[in-house]
Amino acid sequence: MEQVTAATLKQAGKVIAVHLAYQSRADQRGRTPAKPSYFLKASSSLSLSGSEIERPAGCELLAYEGEIALVIGTAARRVSPDDAWQHVGHVTASNDLGVYDLKYADKGSNVRSKSGDGFTPFGPALIPAADVDPSALRVRTWVNGQLVQDDTTKGLIFPFRQIVADLSQLMTLEPGDIILTGTPAGSSVAVPGDVIEVEVDAPESGLTTGRLRTAVVQGTGELAEFGNVPKATDADREDAWGSAEAAGLAPKGLSAELKRKLTSVGTATLSSQLRKRGLNNVSIDGLKSTRPELRIAGTARTLRYVPNREDLFKVHGGGYNAQKRIINTLNDGDVLVMEARGEPGTGTVGDILALRAQINGAAAIVTDGGVRDVAAVAALDMPTFYTGAHPAVLGRKHIPWDTDLTISCGGATVQPGDVIVGDSDGLLVIPPSLAEEVADDAIAQEHEETFIAEMVAEGHGVDGLYPMNAAWKAKFAEWALTHPNPAAQP
């Protein structure tokens, strides 16, 4: 087979990359696109097998992405998916390297983060496209000899024929142009000293590109202040490494101990503690629970519906809309809170999406609108708090508009990250900074109230006992020595 050489790289007029193309990667990212989307990489980013790649000085998040690259053989313009593959000359291995530290500066273009010199290793051998079935190719990636990515083109969301045909609708794909077809799950961060290898093969025929080898070294030239300098957030780190755990970040949401504390006491007690702190408008009112016997605590993710307008619903209501996007990205312990303006005349969630939320680990769904398929939703382990049942779909009253912003639900203001606690009495919104102390004081309050209830049961009057005066507080302290507070114990 033909080997990739420097002359091969010079023939590439365009390097086009697909954002998300494998279902495994989409599942990892929590979103599945309805149609393919693309970005450009500079042709000067191409490099040969055996090259070194610099992690730019000041950057920490150089991520590798093993991919199958298509090399256009004959010009393609407005070709159909059925005819597209005949315009592909070769396939080979590639590594779509990029630095997440500069993604903020690109505003979606990936120009700086993905187009550094050498950031697209390519080769080492070219497999003739005519000799392989595009639906039966495999891509694998190794870091320091350890297999980290392994998938086949059967896992593609968008087959190669669709990608080539789609791109050809607006631009002429010319001989030598390169299309990077997306990476499967397993992409992560490489550090100086790492050796990354990528291989593409056709297991049925035994054809292989051989291993594309790239060594990572540390760059020494600092990026100048007259341009954007490296900057990374924890969200960037999580995306680059593949998970918060891999990035060494603290898990999101409530700790197990704080969740235990909050669910060991009733919302009535928590409400009184919030009131002592001047917070009287923190209850989500007018909702009922599908599982009133359960107490829940979690962190808020938010979704806002706006009143339906037919022309806007066509753009925002169908496909992978805001409702589906946020439900698909819920994590363990999240509470999805929906602003539906108190409008019960349509469903804001149904059984399929509620099931998806439960599978993702959501603690609850909260909506001040209606619920469809209410019997099936009520049968789930995860509770849903809602105003009532209604058979209609979103388009009757609502458009799913935007997510993870400050909203109103049941008369309360809810922000992403707020702590939501619920039981048969209702729902409360607790500022995260207060959650620990409110939980501790509520536990102490319920312990006192257990003592008070025992004294009342023994025939004592409530005057001076509820609330306790100094004498009763002294008796409580004595009682507590033999009656430790079980909710205070981890």
PEUR-V735908 format. One record per residue. N is the residue number from 1. D_LAST is the distance of its C-alpha to the last C-alpha in Angstrom with 1 decimal. Layout:
n | d_last
N | D_LAST
N | D_LAST
This chain:
n | d_last
1 | 64.8
2 | 65.3
3 | 63.1
4 | 61.6
5 | 63.6
6 | 63.8
7 | 66.6
8 | 64.2
9 | 61.8
10 | 64.7
11 | 65.5
12 | 62.3
13 | 63.1
14 | 59.7
15 | 56.2
16 | 54.2
17 | 50.6
18 | 48.6
19 | 45.2
20 | 43.3
21 | 45.2
22 | 42.9
23 | 40.6
24 | 38.0
25 | 38.0
26 | 37.9
27 | 34.9
28 | 33.2
29 | 34.1
30 | 33.3
31 | 36.8
32 | 40.0
33 | 43.2
34 | 46.0
35 | 48.7
36 | 49.0
37 | 49.0
38 | 50.2
39 | 50.6
40 | 53.2
41 | 53.0
42 | 55.8
43 | 58.2
44 | 58.1
45 | 54.5
46 | 55.9
47 | 55.9
48 | 57.0
49 | 55.1
50 | 54.7
51 | 54.2
52 | 51.7
53 | 49.5
54 | 48.4
55 | 45.0
56 | 46.2
57 | 45.4
58 | 42.4
59 | 41.0
60 | 37.8
61 | 37.7
62 | 40.7
63 | 39.9
64 | 42.0
65 | 43.0
66 | 45.1
67 | 47.7
68 | 50.9
69 | 53.7
70 | 56.8
71 | 60.1
72 | 62.6
73 | 65.9
74 | 68.1
75 | 67.8
76 | 65.8
77 | 66.3
78 | 65.3
79 | 64.9
80 | 63.4
81 | 60.4
82 | 62.9
83 | 65.0
84 | 62.3
85 | 61.7
86 | 65.4
87 | 65.0
88 | 62.3
89 | 64.0
90 | 61.3
91 | 57.6
92 | 55.7
93 | 52.4
94 | 50.9
95 | 47.9
96 | 47.0
97 | 45.5
98 | 44.2
99 | 42.2
100 | 39.4
101 | 39.7
102 | 43.0
103 | 42.2
104 | 41.6
105 | 45.2
106 | 46.7
107 | 45.9
108 | 45.7
109 | 48.9
110 | 47.2
111 | 50.4
112 | 49.0
113 | 45.7
114 | 47.6
115 | 51.2
116 | 51.1
117 | 53.8
118 | 53.0
119 | 50.0
120 | 51.5
121 | 52.3
122 | 54.6
123 | 56.2
124 | 57.3
125 | 59.5
126 | 60.6
127 | 60.5
128 | 63.3
129 | 61.7
130 | 64.5
131 | 63.4
132 | 59.9
133 | 58.2
134 | 55.9
135 | 53.5
136 | 53.1
137 | 52.2
138 | 49.1
139 | 47.4
140 | 45.2
141 | 43.7
142 | 42.9
143 | 41.3
144 | 42.3
145 | 43.3
146 | 40.1
147 | 40.5
148 | 38.3
149 | 40.2
150 | 42.1
151 | 43.5
152 | 46.8
153 | 48.8
154 | 47.9
155 | 44.6
156 | 46.4
157 | 46.0
158 | 49.4
159 | 52.1
160 | 54.3
161 | 57.3
162 | 55.5
163 | 54.5
164 | 58.0
165 | 59.6
166 | 57.3
167 | 57.9
168 | 61.7
169 | 61.8
170 | 61.8
171 | 62.8
172 | 65.1
173 | 63.3
174 | 65.8
175 | 66.4
176 | 64.0
177 | 61.3
178 | 57.8
179 | 55.0
180 | 51.5
181 | 50.0
182 | 46.2
183 | 43.5
184 | 41.1
185 | 37.4
186 | 36.4
187 | 37.9
188 | 36.0
189 | 36.7
190 | 39.3
191 | 39.7
192 | 42.8
193 | 43.8
194 | 42.6
195 | 45.3
196 | 45.0
197 | 47.2
198 | 47.9
199 | 50.2
200 | 51.6
201 | 53.4
202 | 55.0
203 | 53.8
204 | 56.6
205 | 59.4
206 | 58.0
207 | 58.7
208 | 56.3
209 | 56.2
210 | 55.1
211 | 52.1
212 | 52.0
213 | 50.8
214 | 49.5
215 | 48.2
216 | 46.0
217 | 47.1
218 | 46.1
219 | 48.3
220 | 49.5
221 | 51.2
222 | 49.0
223 | 49.3
224 | 51.4
225 | 50.2
226 | 53.0
227 | 51.0
228 | 47.4
229 | 45.3
230 | 42.1
231 | 39.0
232 | 35.8
233 | 32.7
234 | 29.4
235 | 30.8
236 | 33.8
237 | 31.7
238 | 29.8
239 | 33.2
240 | 34.9
241 | 32.4
242 | 31.8
243 | 28.0
244 | 25.4
245 | 23.9
246 | 27.5
247 | 28.0
248 | 25.0
249 | 23.6
250 | 20.0
251 | 19.2
252 | 20.3
253 | 18.4
254 | 14.9
255 | 12.1
256 | 9.8
257 | 6.9
258 | 9.7
259 | 11.1
260 | 8.2
261 | 8.5
262 | 12.3
263 | 12.8
264 | 11.1
265 | 14.1
266 | 17.8
267 | 20.0
268 | 22.1
269 | 19.5
270 | 18.9
271 | 22.6
272 | 23.2
273 | 21.0
274 | 22.9
275 | 26.1
276 | 25.5
277 | 25.4
278 | 28.7
279 | 27.6
280 | 29.5
281 | 30.5
282 | 27.3
283 | 27.5
284 | 29.0
285 | 31.5
286 | 33.6
287 | 31.5
288 | 30.5
289 | 28.0
290 | 29.0
291 | 25.7
292 | 25.1
293 | 22.6
294 | 20.1
295 | 17.8
296 | 17.8
297 | 16.6
298 | 18.3
299 | 20.8
300 | 24.4
301 | 27.4
302 | 30.6
303 | 34.0
304 | 37.0
305 | 39.9
306 | 43.3
307 | 46.1
308 | 48.1
309 | 51.3
310 | 53.1
311 | 54.2
312 | 50.8
313 | 49.1
314 | 51.4
315 | 49.9
316 | 46.3
317 | 45.6
318 | 46.6
319 | 45.4
320 | 42.2
321 | 41.5
322 | 38.7
323 | 36.9
324 | 37.0
325 | 36.1
326 | 32.9
327 | 31.8
328 | 32.7
329 | 30.5
330 | 27.3
331 | 24.2
332 | 20.8
333 | 19.0
334 | 22.3
335 | 23.6
336 | 27.4
337 | 29.0
338 | 32.7
339 | 35.3
340 | 38.1
341 | 39.7
342 | 38.9
343 | 41.6
344 | 41.0
345 | 44.2
346 | 43.0
347 | 40.0
348 | 37.7
349 | 35.9
350 | 36.8
351 | 35.5
352 | 36.1
353 | 34.4
354 | 31.5
355 | 31.2
356 | 31.3
357 | 28.5
358 | 26.3
359 | 27.3
360 | 26.4
361 | 22.8
362 | 23.2
363 | 20.8
364 | 23.8
365 | 27.4
366 | 28.5
367 | 32.3
368 | 34.5
369 | 37.2
370 | 38.0
371 | 36.7
372 | 39.1
373 | 38.7
374 | 36.3
375 | 36.3
376 | 35.2
377 | 32.6
378 | 31.2
379 | 31.0
380 | 28.5
381 | 24.8
382 | 24.2
383 | 25.1
384 | 28.0
385 | 28.7
386 | 32.4
387 | 35.5
388 | 37.5
389 | 39.1
390 | 42.1
391 | 44.1
392 | 45.4
393 | 44.4
394 | 43.6
395 | 47.2
396 | 48.1
397 | 46.2
398 | 44.0
399 | 44.1
400 | 40.8
401 | 41.4
402 | 38.7
403 | 35.0
404 | 32.1
405 | 33.7
406 | 33.2
407 | 34.1
408 | 34.3
409 | 32.8
410 | 33.2
411 | 34.4
412 | 31.4
413 | 31.5
414 | 29.1
415 | 28.8
416 | 27.5
417 | 23.9
418 | 23.2
419 | 20.0
420 | 21.0
421 | 19.1
422 | 21.0
423 | 21.3
424 | 24.3
425 | 25.1
426 | 25.5
427 | 24.3
428 | 23.3
429 | 23.7
430 | 21.4
431 | 22.6
432 | 20.2
433 | 20.6
434 | 19.3
435 | 16.4
436 | 13.6
437 | 15.3
438 | 16.4
439 | 13.0
440 | 11.8
441 | 15.2
442 | 15.2
443 | 12.2
444 | 14.1
445 | 17.3
446 | 16.3
447 | 15.4
448 | 18.9
449 | 20.5
450 | 19.3
451 | 21.2
452 | 24.1
453 | 24.4
454 | 24.7
455 | 27.3
456 | 29.2
457 | 29.2
458 | 30.7
459 | 33.5
460 | 32.7
461 | 34.0
462 | 32.0
463 | 34.2
464 | 32.3
465 | 29.2
466 | 28.3
467 | 27.7
468 | 27.3
469 | 29.9
470 | 29.7
471 | 30.5
472 | 27.8
473 | 25.2
474 | 26.1
475 | 25.8
476 | 22.4
477 | 21.3
478 | 22.8
479 | 21.3
480 | 17.7
481 | 18.2
482 | 18.5
483 | 16.3
484 | 12.7
485 | 10.9
486 | 8.7
487 | 7.7
488 | 6.6
489 | 3.8
490 | 0.0
